[in-house]
């Protein structure tokens, strides 16, 4: 069989903004993208701006805050360290390679940790092989709902941009995917939404077998992420026993606020996010001082915290205050799970009307 050829590498400027991470173009753009903090102008420099220039400066900062630099959380550090070790151990393994499963509730940063692992690995490989433009060491896919073996194989093929006629069988698709992955030297496969595999159904069990077959065919380390996979039956039965015997499970949980050490860790996380802000009148340390309020408001979920702070920063630019206060944070909507957590855990406060976001 001839080795499939891939299109020439795309530059970040050529990548449409709607390309998902589950395509090689979207993945390359994600790996190469690094938010650059805009400089803050002095009061005199701001006064000298024309209305159009001021609008452009505000828009640049709004875009930056909507895409704040990633914070290196304990989960990201553990996933990266564990996976790097397994990649080394798997390098000369012919079969039964070890992998990682990241499991936890929604909003605990699983996808972020998985993609940051892939980004760190790919950047390290690029550094070691700066002249190999065709090398694509990381493959990222998501498991579709009610996945069948063919649907799963097509997700792998779609990442590479491989197309097949509707009559193509799963063997042809898998052979093409494996040949392409070998050609571009994939050595890390990231599989998100693994909870969509239900071993209790025939199609789910067959899709699980297909994933295992990819793991046997590809000389790569596999890293999975999913919602509470231990309770989804992924480790039950003969198939589940094989998975349990080959994968390290890393839990992703919400931050705690029970002990002084927990509170310090949460406050440090808030302070790190606060240090990335680019607001003209915000006093550094304000958010760290509101860390308990932020914990109760978000339930300790990193995703909810990020949304809350990024939203408040955008509102601070739009209303001209250029600072984040508790009142402004109250105006930012959070997800339902965070709202329920706040109702259960937050201390009683005088009722006040929450600002509406226009």
N, C-alpha and C positions, 0 to 999 in steps of 0.2 A: 504493500500500500504506500502511495506517495505521501510525503509529509505535507499537510496543508500549509499554505503560505498565509501569513498575516499581513494586513495592510501596514504601511509605514507608520511609525509612531506619530501620534498627534501631539501638537504643542498645546499648551494650556489655552492660548488665544484662539485656537481652532475648535475647541470643545464647546458645543452648545451647552447653555446653563442647565438644561433639563436632563442631561445624561446622568443616569443613576450610577451608583457605585457598582452595580452588577453588570457593567460593561467595562471593557478594558480602557475605553476613552475616559469614562467617568472616574474610574479608579486612578488612572494616571493623573488626572486633574486634581483629585483629592490628595494624592501623595505629594504633588508638587506645590499645592496651595499653602501658603503661610501668611495669615493675616498680619499686615504691617501696621503697627500703631501710628495713627496720624499725630503729627506734632501739634502742640497747643500754642496758639498765638497769644502774644501779650495783649494787654488792654489797648495799647496804642496801635498795634497791628490790626486788631479787630476793628477799631474805629476807622482805620484807613480803607477797609474793604468796601467795595461797592455792594449794593443789595444783591446783585447776581453772584458776586464772589462769596458773600456771606452765606447765601443759599447753598452754593456748591460746597463750602467748607462744612456746613451743618449736615448736608447729605452724605458727605464722605464719612463723617463721624457716626452718623446713624447706621450706615452700612457696616462700619467696623464693629459697633456694639451689637449688631444683630448676629455677628459671626465672631464672637470673642475667642481669643486663643484658648486652646484646650488646657485644662488643669490636670496635672498628673496625680490622679487619686491613688489611694492604696490598692484598689482593685486593678487599675491599669498597671501599676508597678508589679503586682504579683503575677498577673496574666503574662506580661511581657517577660519577666524573669523565668517563669516556669516554662513557657513555650520556647524561649531561646535555648534552654538546656535540652529540651526534648528534640528540637531541631538538630542539635549536635549529636545526640544519642541515636537518632533515627537515620543519620546520614549514610551509614553503611549497613543498615538493616534491610534484608530482602523482603521480609513480611512481618506481620504482628507489630507494626510500628505503634508507638504510644502517642496519645493525643490529649487534648484539653477540652473540657466542657465547662463553660461559664453559665451558671444557673442562678436565677434569682427572680424576684418580682419585677413587674413592669416599672420602669422609671429609675432603676438602680444603676444604669450606665453600662449595661451589658454590650449593646451594639457599639457604644463609644469605645469600650475597652477592646473589643474585638478588632475594630477598624484601626485603632491606634497601634495595636500589636502589628497588624499588617503594614501600616505606614512605617513604623520603626524598622521592621525587618527589611522592607523594600529599600528604604533610604540607606541602610547598612550595606545591602547588596550592591546598590548603585555606587556606593563609595569604594567598594572593593573592585568593581568592574566598571569603571567610568566610561570605557569605550564600547561596551556591549549594549548598544541601543535597542537591540531586539530582545534582550532578556526581560522576562516578565515573571518575577519570582513568586508573586502572590496572586491567587485566584479567589474572588469573593462572590458567593452566591447566597440567595435566600431560598428556603424551602417553601414552595407554594402550598396553600391550603389544600387538603385532600390530595396530596401529591401521589402520582403514580411513578413507576420507574422511568417511563419515557418523559414525563414532565420534568423530573429531576435532572435527567440527562440533558434535556433541552436548556435548562438553566445554566449548566456548565458550558454548553455550546454557545449560548447567547453571550456569555461573558467575552468569548473570543471573537464574536461576530460571525460564527459559522452558521450557515443556513442549510436547510435540508427540505426536500419535497415532503409533502404530507404523508406519502407512502413509505418514507424511510423507516426502517425498524430500529429498535433501541440499540442493537448490536452495532449497526453502522454509525450511529451517533456517538456511542461510547468509544469506538475505535478512533474516530476522528478527533474527539476531545483528548484522548490519551496521547495520540500522536502529536497534536498541537502543544499540549502541556509539556511533553518531553522536548519539543523543538525550542520552546521559549524558557525551559528550565524552571518550571514551577516547583518550589519546594515547601510552600506553605499554602494550605487550602483553608479558607475561612467559610464556614457554613452557619448562617444566621437563621433564626426562627426555627430551630430544630424541634421545638415543641409541636410543630405542625405534623411531625411524623408520629402516627398513632399505631403502635405495634399490635393493638387489639383488632385492627381491621386488616383484611387481606391486602388491600392496596398499600396501606401504611407499612405492613411487614415487608412487602416486596420492594417498596421504595427504600426501606432501611437496608435491605440486602443489596440494592443497587449502590447505595452510598458506601457500604462496606466493600463492594467490588471495586469502586473507584479508589478506595484507600489501599487495596491490594495492588491495583495496576499502577498507581501514581507513586513515584518515589518522593513522597511529600509527607509533612506533618499536618494532621487535620486538627482544627480548632473549631468547636461548636459553641453556639450561644443560644439559650432559649429560656422561656419562662418556667420556672419551677420544674425542671425536667425530671427530678426524682419522683414527683407525684404523677407524672404523665405516663408512667409505665415503660419508660425507655430502658430500664434495667431489669425488666421482668422476662422470665422465660429463657429459652436457649439463646435467642438473639440478644436479649438484654444482658445475659450473663457475659457474652463475648464483648459487648460494649463496656460493661462495668470492669472487665478484666484488662482493658486496654487504655482507659481514659482516666485522667486525673480530673476530679471535679473541684472547681473553684467557686465558692459561693459569692454572689453579689448581693449585698444587703444595703438597706438604708443606713445612714449614719445614726449612731446612738448619741444620747445626751445624758446618760445615766450617771456617769462618773466624771470626775474632774479631768481625767485623761481624755475621755470622749469629748467633753466640752472644749478642751484645748484643741483637739484635732479638728473639730467643726469650725471653731473660731479661726484656725489657721487656713482652712479651706476658704472661708468667707473672705479673709484678708488677702489671700492670693487672687481671688476673683476681683476684689476691689482694686488691687494694684494694677489691673489691666485697663481700668476705666480711663477715658479721655474726656473729662468734663471740666469746664473752666473754673467752677466755684465749689467743687466737691472737696470736702476735707477728708484726707486719708485717715482711716480709723473709724469713720462714722458707721460703716456697715459692720465692722468687727464689734463695735459697741452694741449693735442690734442683732448679734448672732443668736441670742436665745429666741427673739421674735422671729427671726428668719427660720430657725429650726422648726418652731411650731407651725409656722405658715406653710412650710414645704414638707413636713413629715420626715425631714432628713434625707429626702430624695435629691440626688445631684441634678437630675434632669429638671425638676421643679425649681430648684435654687437657681440654676442657670437661666431658665426662662424668666424668673422673677427679676433678677438683677439686670439682665439684658433689656427686658421690657421697661424697667424703671429708667435705665440710662437713655433709651430712645425717647421716653416721655419727657425727661429732664431737658433734652435738647429741643424738643418740639415746643414746650411751654416757656422756654427761655430761662428757667431757673438754674440750669447747669449744675444741679446738685441732687443727690438722692436722699430723701427723707422717709420716715416711716409713713407719713401721709401719702407720699407719692407711691411707695410700695403697695399701699392699700388699693391703689387704682389699677394695679396690674392683675389680670385674672390668672388663676392657676388651675391646674387640672383637678378633676373631681376627687381623685384619691387624696391629693394634698388638702383639699378643703375638708374632707371627712376626718383626716388626721388632725387638722387644726381644731376641729370641734371637740375631738376626744381628748387632746393633750394640752391645748393652750390654756393658761390661767385666765380666770374671768377678768374681763376688762370692761370699762364703761362702753355702752353701745354707741357707735358713731356711724354716720352714713358714709359708705364707701364711695369714693369718686367714680364716676362713670368715664370710661374711655370712649372718646368720640369715634 
